[in-house]
Amino acid sequence: MIRSEKEYREAVERIRQEKDRLAQQEAELKAMGLRPEEIKRALDPTRSFHQQLEEEVASYERLKRGEFDEIENFRGLGQLLVSLRIAQGLTQRQLAERLGVHETQVSRDERNEYHGITLERAAKILEALGVEIRSRVEHIAHTPAEVA
């Protein structure tokens, strides 16, 4: 997950470099006389990495626009907290100042996607971000076989 503007810019530049590198590698492999399926097999790992990086960039751009994924039963809360900071254009340092903690604490927490965070701590972070989360409780009907 991209967590800062610096990481975002680096990822965009890396995508540009990877495109150039892929085109060059493909041309070299063709010049060597490899068959299309051999070229595909040789380039698939690089293309897969490239695609993953493009997805991370697209995800960061969605966050900057304030588009978030829903969370269910608090799964994904940590990622949502990181996303909210990004959407507000805050650095980890700025959030740390609002929370009264050191920047390394926020960095470590975000790297771990706030794994094991307490609800009280999450509430403090949401308050520091000026965000309120509302929840809805839904009863999930279980069939007798599922209950047993």
C-alpha positions in Angstrom: 0.0 0.0 0.0 1.3 3.4 -0.9 1.2 5.7 2.2 2.7 9.0 1.1 3.0 11.4 -1.8 6.7 10.5 -2.0 5.9 6.8 -2.4 3.3 7.7 -4.9 5.7 9.7 -7.1 8.3 7.0 -6.8 5.7 4.4 -7.9 4.6 6.4 -10.9 8.2 6.9 -12.0 8.9 3.2 -11.5 5.9 2.3 -13.7 7.2 4.5 -16.4 10.6 2.9 -16.2 9.1 -0.6 -16.1 7.1 0.1 -19.3 10.3 1.1 -21.0 12.2 -1.9 -19.6 9.4 -4.3 -20.6 9.4 -3.0 -24.2 13.2 -3.3 -24.4 13.2 -6.9 -23.0 10.4 -7.9 -25.4 12.3 -6.6 -28.4 15.5 -8.4 -27.2 13.7 -11.7 -26.8 12.1 -11.3 -30.2 15.5 -10.6 -31.7 16.8 -13.8 -30.2 14.1 -15.7 -32.1 12.0 -16.8 -29.2 8.4 -17.9 -29.8 5.6 -15.7 -28.5 4.7 -18.2 -25.7 8.4 -18.3 -24.6 8.4 -14.5 -24.6 5.2 -14.4 -22.6 6.5 -16.9 -20.1 9.7 -14.9 -19.7 8.0 -11.6 -19.2 5.0 -12.7 -17.1 6.7 -12.1 -13.7 7.7 -8.6 -14.6 4.2 -7.9 -16.1 2.6 -9.2 -12.9 4.8 -6.9 -10.7 4.0 -4.0 -13.0 0.3 -4.6 -12.8 0.4 -4.8 -9.0 2.2 -1.5 -8.9 -0.4 0.1 -11.2 -3.1 -1.2 -8.9 -1.4 0.4 -5.9 -1.2 3.7 -7.7 -4.8 3.5 -8.7 -5.8 2.7 -5.2 -3.8 5.7 -3.8 -5.5 7.9 -6.3 -8.9 6.7 -5.2 -8.0 7.4 -1.6 -6.9 10.9 -2.5 -10.4 11.5 -4.0 -11.9 10.2 -0.8 -13.2 6.9 -2.1 -13.0 4.2 0.5 -13.9 0.5 0.7 -16.5 -0.5 3.3 -15.4 -2.4 6.3 -17.3 -5.2 7.9 -17.1 -6.3 11.5 -14.1 -4.0 11.9 -12.0 -6.0 9.4 -10.1 -3.4 7.4 -10.3 -0.7 10.1 -6.5 -0.2 10.1 -6.4 0.2 6.4 -9.3 2.7 6.6 -7.4 4.7 9.2 -4.4 5.0 6.8 -6.7 5.8 3.9 -8.4 8.6 5.8 -5.1 10.2 6.6 -4.1 10.0 2.9 -7.4 11.4 1.7 -7.0 14.4 4.0 -3.5 15.0 2.6 -1.9 14.7 6.0 1.6 13.4 6.5 2.4 10.8 9.2 4.2 13.6 11.0 1.2 15.8 11.0 -1.1 13.0 12.3 1.5 12.2 15.0 1.5 15.8 16.1 -2.3 15.8 16.4 -2.1 12.6 18.4 0.8 13.8 20.6 3.0 10.8 19.6 6.3 10.5 17.7 6.1 10.1 13.9 7.8 6.7 14.2 4.8 5.4 16.1 2.4 6.4 13.4 4.8 5.0 10.7 5.0 1.7 12.6 1.3 1.5 13.2 0.5 2.2 9.5 3.1 -0.3 8.3 1.2 -2.9 10.4 -2.2 -1.5 9.3 -2.9 -0.8 13.0 -3.1 -4.5 13.7 -4.5 -5.2 17.2 -5.6 -1.6 17.7 -8.1 -0.9 20.5 -11.3 0.8 19.8 -10.4 3.6 22.2 -7.2 4.2 20.2 -9.0 4.1 16.9 -11.5 6.6 18.2 -8.6 9.0 19.1 -7.2 8.7 15.6 -10.6 9.3 14.1 -11.0 12.3 16.3 -7.5 13.6 15.3 -8.6 13.2 11.7 -11.9 15.0 12.4 -13.8 11.9 11.1 -16.8 10.1 12.5 -17.7 6.5 11.5 -21.2 5.4 11.8 -22.2 1.7 11.9 -25.2 -0.4 11.2 -26.0 -3.6 12.9 -27.6 -6.3 10.7 -28.8 -9.7 11.9 -27.5 -12.5 9.7 -29.9 -15.3 9.6 -28.3 -18.8 9.9 -29.8 -22.0 8.7 -30.1 -24.8 11.2 -27.1 -26.6 9.6 -24.9 -23.6 10.0 -25.7 -23.2 13.7 -24.9 -26.9 14.5 
